[in-house]
Amino acid sequence: SLHTLHLLDTRWCLNELHLPCDSSPTTCFQLTAAMSMSIYARRFGLVAVSGTVYVGAVYLGLQLYGGGNKRKEITSGDEAKSYVYDPKRTATFQKIAYSYDDEIEKDEFVMGINLLRRALLYFHARGDVLEVGAGTGRNLGYYPSKSTVTKVVLSDSSDKMLLRAKEKLLKMPDSERRRYEVLVADAARLQYFPDNSFDTIVDTFGLCSFDDPVAVLKELQRVCKPDGKILLLEHGRSKSYVGLSGYLDKHAERHAKNWGCVWNRDIDDIVRSSGLTVDKLDTWHFGTTYYIVSRPSK
């Protein structure tokens, strides 16, 4: 909740300032109140600007990756020629692996994607974790400490993407790196793992690139414990802004060709068809980014 986020921000600020907040509740309250007033005063003046920045960030993100081509109408006979329907996307991921982080870093920053990654994992990831579609390891650094998350298996179909993730892991202290494993695997066929293997399963921006996203979600439910969580951060078509979804449709072919990503998929329909039990679903960026906390239907 916003209240919880505010308390976390306050505690973080107090720790950063080396101010004791555990010896006296009155002192803690006074410090918190003073900081809150200062924070709210600064934020009030930014409200109007924030709206403009938000709209601009979404527009920039679409422009960076949308391209300017006109949509090619796809018929059943053309599907074999379509990048949207082409099942060999791993070749695209192999090609873009070494430039991927540099290409999307600014976009994720201006759209606040990193904040959504951090919140999803901080509040919901627990125990043994499997991350599918892990790619270059863009969630590394956002997982809670090993007292909360004991193990993380990073999996992806692209070994070159995972090589970038391994490079990031090598920069971690040994004590932190030991809880990570890296595995080349198809998210729809996780035969390496028996049923009920993981407490938490994470997929961030993977449903757009899996050949059969419904099959993937069903497989994730198999390897997730009955009381576990399946955490999704995805992008797809907007249900609130038809014009925006039209833009995604128009440029879907070029985007899929460049990134191996079908960004106009119906995330609601995919999740519903998989049988997942959804506990929380929020949308951002005018309904194109989905923040989902769910459970396996067992």
Phi, psi and chi 1 to 4 in degrees:
 res  aa     phi    psi   chi1   chi2   chi3   chi4
   1 SER       -  165.0   66.2      -      -      -
   2 LEU   -63.7  -35.7  -69.1  176.4      -      -
   3 HIS   -62.3  -43.2  176.3   66.4      -      -
   4 THR   -64.6  -42.3  -56.6      -      -      -
   5 LEU   -61.6  -38.6  -75.5  171.4      -      -
   6 HIS   -65.6  -42.0  171.5   63.6      -      -
   7 LEU   -62.8  -40.4  -72.0  176.9      -      -
   8 LEU   -63.0  -42.7  -72.5  169.5      -      -
   9 ASP   -59.9  -42.3  -75.1  -16.7      -      -
  10 THR   -65.2  -47.3  -58.4      -      -      -
  11 ARG   -61.6  -40.6  -69.7  171.0 -176.4  165.9
  12 TRP   -60.9  -44.8  178.2   83.6      -      -
  13 CYS   -62.2  -42.4  -69.8      -      -      -
  14 LEU   -63.3  -40.9  -69.4  172.9      -      -
  15 ASN   -65.5  -42.3  -72.0  -25.8      -      -
  16 GLU   -64.1  -31.9  -72.6  -64.7  -58.8      -
  17 LEU   -87.2   -2.5  -66.7  171.7      -      -
  18 HIS    60.3   38.9  -55.8  -70.2      -      -
  19 LEU  -100.4  125.4  -63.1  175.5      -      -
  20 PRO   -68.0  134.8   26.6  -33.6      -      -
  21 CYS  -130.8   17.9 -169.0      -      -      -
  22 ASP  -119.9   -8.5   54.4   -9.6      -      -
  23 SER   -86.3  -32.7   58.6      -      -      -
  24 SER  -138.1  113.9  169.3      -      -      -
  25 PRO   -58.4  -35.3  -24.1   34.2      -      -
  26 THR   -65.5  -45.7  -59.3      -      -      -
  27 THR   -61.8  -42.9  -59.0      -      -      -
  28 CYS   -60.1  -44.8 -179.7      -      -      -
  29 PHE   -63.1  -42.8  175.3   79.7      -      -
  30 GLN   -64.0  -43.6  -69.2  172.2  -18.5      -
  31 LEU   -63.0  -43.3  -72.9  168.9      -      -
  32 THR   -63.5  -43.8  -58.1      -      -      -
  33 ALA   -63.0  -43.3      -      -      -      -
  34 ALA   -63.7  -43.3      -      -      -      -
  35 MET   -65.7  -39.5  -68.0  178.5   64.5      -
  36 SER   -62.6  -43.9  -63.1      -      -      -
  37 MET   -61.0  -41.2  -69.0  176.7   65.8      -
  38 SER   -65.4  -42.4  175.8      -      -      -
  39 ILE   -64.4  -47.3  -69.5  170.2      -      -
  40 TYR   -64.9  -34.4  -70.2  142.4      -      -
  41 ALA   -64.6  -40.5      -      -      -      -
  42 ARG   -70.4  -39.4  -68.3 -164.0  -59.3  -89.6
  43 ARG   -70.3  -31.8  -71.6  178.0  178.6  174.5
  44 PHE   -59.3  -39.7 -178.9   77.5      -      -
  45 GLY   -72.5  -10.5      -      -      -      -
  46 LEU  -103.3   -0.2  -64.2  175.6      -      -
  47 VAL   -59.7  -50.3  169.8      -      -      -
  48 ALA   -63.6  -41.9      -      -      -      -
  49 VAL   -65.6  -36.7  176.8      -      -      -
  50 SER   -60.5  -41.5  -62.4      -      -      -
  51 GLY   -60.3  -43.3      -      -      -      -
  52 THR   -64.6  -42.7  -57.1      -      -      -
  53 VAL   -63.2  -40.8  170.9      -      -      -
  54 TYR   -61.1  -49.6 -176.5   75.6      -      -
  55 VAL   -61.2  -43.9  173.9      -      -      -
  56 GLY   -62.2  -38.1      -      -      -      -
  57 ALA   -65.0  -43.2      -      -      -      -
  58 VAL   -63.1  -44.2  175.0      -      -      -
  59 TYR   -62.0  -43.1  177.1   78.8      -      -
  60 LEU   -62.1  -43.1  175.6   61.0      -      -
  61 GLY   -60.0  -42.0      -      -      -      -
  62 LEU   -67.5  -39.5  -66.9  174.6      -      -
  63 GLN   -67.9  -36.6  -71.2  -58.5  -47.6      -
  64 LEU   -63.5  -34.4  -76.1  173.1      -      -
  65 TYR  -117.3   -3.0  -59.8  108.7      -      -
  66 GLY   -81.5  -41.4      -      -      -      -
  67 GLY    81.4  174.6      -      -      -      -
  68 GLY  -117.6   15.8      -      -      -      -
  69 ASN   -80.5  156.9   65.5  -51.4      -      -
  70 LYS   -83.9  147.1  -66.4 -176.6  178.2 -179.4
  71 ARG   -67.5  137.5  177.5  178.4   53.9  169.8
  72 LYS   -93.1  124.3  174.8 -175.5  175.9 -177.6
  73 GLU   -67.4  129.0  -63.7  -64.4  -25.0      -
  74 ILE  -103.1  126.0  -56.3  -59.2      -      -
  75 THR  -109.8  169.0   64.3      -      -      -
  76 SER   -58.3  -33.0   58.3      -      -      -
  77 GLY   -73.8  -19.0      -      -      -      -
  78 ASP   -95.5   -4.6  -68.3  -30.9      -      -
  79 GLU   -58.5  -33.6  -71.3 -176.9    6.1      -
  80 ALA   -66.1  -22.6      -      -      -      -
  81 LYS   -96.5   -3.7  -56.6  175.8 -176.6  178.1
  82 SER   -91.1  132.8  166.0      -      -      -
  83 TYR   -70.5  -24.5  -71.2   96.9      -      -
  84 VAL   -66.6  -38.5  168.7      -      -      -
  85 TYR   -97.9   -8.9  -67.4   93.8      -      -
  86 ASP   -65.4  121.0 -179.8   14.2      -      -
  87 PRO   -80.3   -4.7   31.2  -36.4      -      -
  88 LYS   -97.0   58.1  -60.4  178.3 -179.3  178.9
  89 ARG   -80.5  -19.8  -64.9 -168.5 -174.0   93.1
  90 THR   -57.4  -34.0  -60.6      -      -      -
  91 ALA   -61.6  -36.6      -      -      -      -
  92 THR   -66.7  -43.7  -59.4      -      -      -
  93 PHE   -63.4  -37.5  -55.6  143.4      -      -
  94 GLN   -61.9  -38.0  -61.8  -75.7   78.1      -
  95 LYS   -70.5  -39.1 -179.6  179.6  178.3 -179.0
  96 ILE   -97.2    2.0   66.3  176.0      -      -
  97 ALA   -54.2  -43.6      -      -      -      -
  98 TYR   -81.8  -13.8  -70.6   97.5      -      -
  99 SER  -109.8   -5.0   61.7      -      -      -
 100 TYR   -57.8  -52.3 -176.2   75.7      -      -
 101 ASP   -59.4  -45.3  -76.3  -20.6      -      -
 102 ASP   -63.8  -35.2  -67.9  -23.8      -      -
 103 GLU   -69.4  -38.3  -66.3  -80.0   -2.1      -
 104 ILE  -105.7   -2.7   71.2  168.8      -      -
 105 GLU   -58.3  -48.9 -172.4   69.4   38.3      -
 106 LYS   -65.8  -40.6  -69.3 -178.7 -179.7  178.6
 107 ASP   -61.2  -47.0  179.6   60.5      -      -
 108 GLU   -65.0  -33.5  -71.4 -152.9  -10.4      -
 109 PHE   -66.6  -50.8  175.3   77.2      -      -
 110 VAL   -68.7  -25.9  -61.9      -      -      -
 111 MET   -91.2   -2.9  -64.7 -178.8   74.5      -
 112 GLY    72.7   22.5      -      -      -      -
 113 ILE   -63.5  -37.8  -63.2  -61.9      -      -
 114 ASN   -61.6  -34.7  -68.5  -21.3      -      -
 115 LEU   -66.5  -37.9  -64.2  177.0      -      -
 116 LEU   -68.6  -39.4  -66.8  175.9      -      -
 117 ARG   -59.1  -48.7  -68.9  178.8 -173.2  -88.5
 118 ARG   -61.5  -45.5 -176.5 -175.3  -62.9  -84.8
 119 ALA   -64.5  -44.3      -      -      -      -
 120 LEU   -59.3  -45.1 -174.6   66.7      -      -
 121 LEU   -78.3  -39.3  -61.4  179.4      -      -
 122 TYR   -62.8  -43.5 -179.7   87.6      -      -
 123 PHE   -86.5  -18.6  -71.1  113.2      -      -
 124 HIS  -129.9  -20.1  -58.7  -72.1      -      -
 125 ALA   -78.4  130.7      -      -      -      -
 126 ARG  -146.4  153.0  -61.1  -69.7 -176.8  -88.0
 127 GLY    64.9 -140.5      -      -      -      -
 128 ASP   -83.0  127.2  -70.3  -12.3      -      -
 129 VAL  -119.3  137.2  176.2      -      -      -
 130 LEU  -113.4  125.7  168.8   66.1      -      -
 131 GLU  -111.1  121.1 -177.6  178.3  -24.8      -
 132 VAL  -101.3  154.7  -63.6      -      -      -
 133 GLY    59.6   37.0      -      -      -      -
 134 ALA   -69.0  -23.2      -      -      -      -
 135 GLY    56.7 -128.6      -      -      -      -
 136 THR   -85.7    9.1   61.2      -      -      -
 137 GLY    79.3   43.5      -      -      -      -
 138 ARG   -72.9  -11.9  -65.4 -165.8   63.3   79.5
 139 ASN   -91.1   -6.3  -71.7  -33.7      -      -
 140 LEU   -61.5  135.2  -68.9  174.8      -      -
 141 GLY    97.3  -13.2      -      -      -      -
 142 TYR  -104.5  -10.4  -61.8  138.7      -      -
 143 TYR   -72.2  143.7  -79.7  101.3      -      -
 144 PRO   -60.7  169.5  -20.9   32.0      -      -
 145 SER   -63.1  165.6   64.3      -      -      -
 146 LYS   -67.4  -11.9   57.6 -175.1  177.2 -178.4
 147 SER   -72.7  -20.2   61.7      -      -      -
 148 THR  -105.5  -46.5  -58.6      -      -      -
 149 VAL  -111.9  111.7  170.2      -      -      -
 150 THR   -84.9  -33.0   52.4      -      -      -
 151 LYS  -148.4  143.6  179.5  176.7   74.7  171.8
 152 VAL  -132.0  121.3 -179.6      -      -      -
 153 VAL  -101.1  116.6  177.9      -      -      -
 154 LEU   -94.7  119.3  -57.1  174.9      -      -
 155 SER  -125.9  149.6   69.7      -      -      -
 156 ASP  -163.9  157.8 -161.7  -78.6      -      -
 157 SER   -81.5  -14.3   61.6      -      -      -
 158 SER  -103.0  113.4  169.1      -      -      -
 159 ASP   -68.8  -29.3   60.6  -27.5      -      -
 160 LYS   -71.6  -35.9  -71.0 -172.1  177.0  179.8
 161 MET   -60.7  -45.4  -77.2  -79.7 -161.1      -
 162 LEU   -67.6  -25.4  -71.4  176.1      -      -
 163 LEU   -62.0  -37.4  -79.5  175.6      -      -
 164 ARG   -65.4  -38.7  -61.2  -55.2  -53.9  -88.3
 165 ALA   -63.4  -40.2      -      -      -      -
 166 LYS   -63.0  -37.4  -71.2  179.7  179.1  178.9
 167 GLU   -60.7  -39.3  -68.4  172.4    1.5      -
 168 LYS   -68.5  -37.9  -64.2  174.7 -176.6  178.1
 169 LEU   -64.9  -35.1  -70.8  172.9      -      -
 170 LEU   -64.9  -20.6  -71.4  174.5      -      -
 171 LYS   -85.3   -7.1  -62.5  176.8 -177.8  179.1
 172 MET   -83.4  155.4  -69.8 -177.4  174.6      -
 173 PRO   -61.2  150.6  -19.8   30.8      -      -
 174 ASP   -55.8  -40.8  -71.0  -16.8      -      -
 175 SER   -62.9  -30.9   58.0      -      -      -
 176 GLU   -84.1  -39.3  171.3   68.6    5.9      -
 177 ARG   -66.6  -27.5 -172.8  169.9   60.9 -115.1
 178 ARG   -62.8  -24.5  -71.7 -167.4 -166.7  101.7
 179 ARG   -84.6   -0.5   65.5  172.7  173.2  153.6
 180 TYR  -104.4  141.0  -70.9   94.1      -      -
 181 GLU  -127.3  152.0  -60.1  175.8   13.7      -
 182 VAL  -124.2  131.9  177.4      -      -      -
 183 LEU  -141.3  127.1  175.3   68.4      -      -
 184 VAL   -81.1  118.2  177.6      -      -      -
 185 ALA  -158.0  151.2      -      -      -      -
 186 ASP   -85.5  121.7 -178.8  -10.1      -      -
 187 ALA   -63.5  -19.6      -      -      -      -
 188 ALA   -86.9   -9.1      -      -      -      -
 189 ARG  -139.8   79.9  -60.6  174.5 -176.2   83.6
 190 LEU   -95.9   58.1  -61.4  170.5      -      -
 191 GLN   -67.4  -12.8   65.2  -91.1   25.0      -
 192 TYR   -68.4  -21.4  -52.7   96.6      -      -
 193 PHE  -117.5  133.6  -54.5  114.4      -      -
 194 PRO   -73.9  172.7   26.2  -33.5      -      -
 195 ASP   -58.4  148.7  -64.1   -5.2      -      -
 196 ASN    58.8   46.2  -51.4  -37.8      -      -
 197 SER   -89.5  -27.3  -66.2      -      -      -
 198 PHE  -125.9  147.3  -64.3   95.3      -      -
 199 ASP   -79.6  -33.8  -59.5  -69.7      -      -
 200 THR  -140.0  138.9  -51.5      -      -      -
 201 ILE  -124.8  135.3  -62.0 -178.4      -      -
 202 VAL  -122.3  134.2  175.4      -      -      -
 203 ASP  -139.2  118.0  172.5   50.9      -      -
 204 THR  -118.0  115.5   56.1      -      -      -
 205 PHE    57.9   44.8  -55.9  106.8      -      -
 206 GLY  -111.1  -29.1      -      -      -      -
 207 LEU   -62.2  -23.2  -66.7 -176.7      -      -
 208 CYS   -73.7  -17.8   59.9      -      -      -
 209 SER  -118.6  -10.0   57.3      -      -      -
 210 PHE   -73.6  142.5  -63.5  132.6      -      -
 211 ASP   -62.7  -40.5  -64.0  -25.4      -      -
 212 ASP  -131.5   86.5 -172.1  -16.8      -      -
 213 PRO   -63.1  -30.8   20.9  -31.6      -      -
 214 VAL   -66.7  -43.8  173.5      -      -      -
 215 ALA   -61.4  -37.7      -      -      -      -
 216 VAL   -62.7  -47.6  168.2      -      -      -
 217 LEU   -64.4  -34.1  -69.8 -178.0      -      -
 218 LYS   -67.8  -38.3  -71.6 -178.3  176.9 -179.7
 219 GLU   -68.6  -36.7  179.6   71.4  -14.4      -
 220 LEU   -63.8  -36.2  -60.6 -171.3      -      -
 221 GLN   -65.5  -34.5  -68.4 -179.6   77.2      -
 222 ARG   -63.0  -43.6 -179.2 -173.3   69.6   79.0
 223 VAL   -88.6   -4.1  -60.6      -      -      -
 224 CYS   -89.7  140.1 -174.9      -      -      -
 225 LYS   -64.6  151.4  -65.4  178.9 -179.2  178.4
 226 PRO   -55.6  -33.6  -26.0   35.0      -      -
 227 ASP   -99.1   13.8   59.6  -13.2      -      -
 228 GLY   -85.5 -177.5      -      -      -      -
 229 LYS  -125.5  146.7  -69.3 -176.5  178.4 -178.2
 230 ILE  -117.6  115.1  -62.7  176.7      -      -
 231 LEU  -105.6  127.3  -50.2  178.8      -      -
 232 LEU  -127.2  132.9  -53.1  173.2      -      -
 233 LEU  -127.8  110.5 -174.9   61.1      -      -
 234 GLU  -135.1  162.8  -49.6  -68.9  -13.9      -
 235 HIS  -122.7  146.9   55.7 -166.1      -      -
 236 GLY  -166.1 -167.1      -      -      -      -
 237 ARG   -71.7  147.5   64.0 -170.9  -49.4  102.8
 238 SER   -86.5  135.8  172.0      -      -      -
 239 LYS   -92.0  -13.4  -60.1  -59.3  179.1   61.7
 240 SER   -96.7  -28.0  -56.2      -      -      -
 241 TYR  -124.7   95.5  -63.3   86.2      -      -
 242 VAL   -62.0  -38.3  177.1      -      -      -
 243 GLY   -62.7  -37.3      -      -      -      -
 244 LEU   -67.3  -41.9 -175.3   53.6      -      -
 245 SER   -63.9  -34.3  -71.1      -      -      -
 246 GLY   -62.1  -38.2      -      -      -      -
 247 TYR   -63.7  -44.1 -179.5   93.7      -      -
 248 LEU   -62.3  -41.6  -60.7  179.9      -      -
 249 ASP   -62.4  -43.1  -68.8  -20.9      -      -
 250 LYS   -60.8  -37.5  179.8  178.6 -180.0  179.8
 251 HIS  -108.1   15.5  -60.0  -67.2      -      -
 252 ALA   -63.0  -39.8      -      -      -      -
 253 GLU   -63.9  -48.7  -85.2  -63.8  -44.2      -
 254 ARG   -67.0  -38.9 -178.9  169.6  179.7  175.6
 255 HIS   -63.3  -43.2 -172.2   78.7      -      -
 256 ALA   -64.7  -36.4      -      -      -      -
 257 LYS   -65.3  -42.4  176.7 -178.1  178.5 -179.5
 258 ASN   -78.0  -33.5  -67.8  -21.8      -      -
 259 TRP  -123.1   -7.0  -59.4   97.0      -      -
 260 GLY    69.1   22.7      -      -      -      -
 261 CYS  -124.2  128.5  158.4      -      -      -
 262 VAL   -99.4   94.6 -175.2      -      -      -
 263 TRP   -83.9    0.8   66.3   -7.2      -      -
 264 ASN  -112.2   22.9   61.9  -22.9      -      -
 265 ARG   -69.5  154.1  -77.6  178.6  170.7  171.1
 266 ASP   -88.7   95.7 -171.3  -31.0      -      -
 267 ILE   -64.7  -39.5  -59.0  -59.5      -      -
 268 ASP   -57.5  -45.3  -71.9  -53.4      -      -
 269 ASP   -68.0  -39.1 -176.9   62.2      -      -
 270 ILE   -62.5  -47.1  -69.6  170.6      -      -
 271 VAL   -64.7  -43.3  170.6      -      -      -
 272 ARG   -62.8  -42.7 -176.5  168.5   51.4 -109.8
 273 SER   -67.3  -26.1  -61.7      -      -      -
 274 SER   -77.8  -17.6   73.5      -      -      -
 275 GLY    85.5    7.2      -      -      -      -
 276 LEU   -59.0  146.5  -84.8  175.8      -      -
 277 THR   -95.5  113.6  -61.5      -      -      -
 278 VAL   -92.6  122.9  176.4      -      -      -
 279 ASP   -93.7  -31.3  -67.8  -31.4      -      -
 280 LYS  -150.3  132.2 -179.9 -179.8  179.5   63.9
 281 LEU  -141.2  115.3 -169.8  157.5      -      -
 282 ASP  -120.2  149.4  -67.1  -34.2      -      -
 283 THR  -120.9  148.6   58.6      -      -      -
 284 TRP  -131.6  171.3  -61.1   76.6      -      -
 285 HIS    54.0   52.3  -50.9  123.1      -      -
 286 PHE    58.8   37.0  -56.0  106.2      -      -
 287 GLY    86.0    9.4      -      -      -      -
 288 THR   -98.9  -12.2   60.9      -      -      -
 289 THR  -116.1  127.6  -59.3      -      -      -
 290 TYR  -110.7  128.4  -69.9   71.3      -      -
 291 TYR  -113.7  110.2  178.0  108.7      -      -
 292 ILE  -128.1  130.3  -59.2  172.6      -      -
 293 VAL  -114.2  120.4  179.4      -      -      -
 294 SER  -139.4  174.1   62.4      -      -      -
 295 ARG  -132.8  154.0  -68.2  176.2  -75.2  115.8
 296 PRO   -70.1  146.6   25.8  -34.2      -      -
 297 SER   -90.7   92.8  -62.9      -      -      -
 298 LYS  -127.0      -  -66.5 -175.1  177.3 -178.1
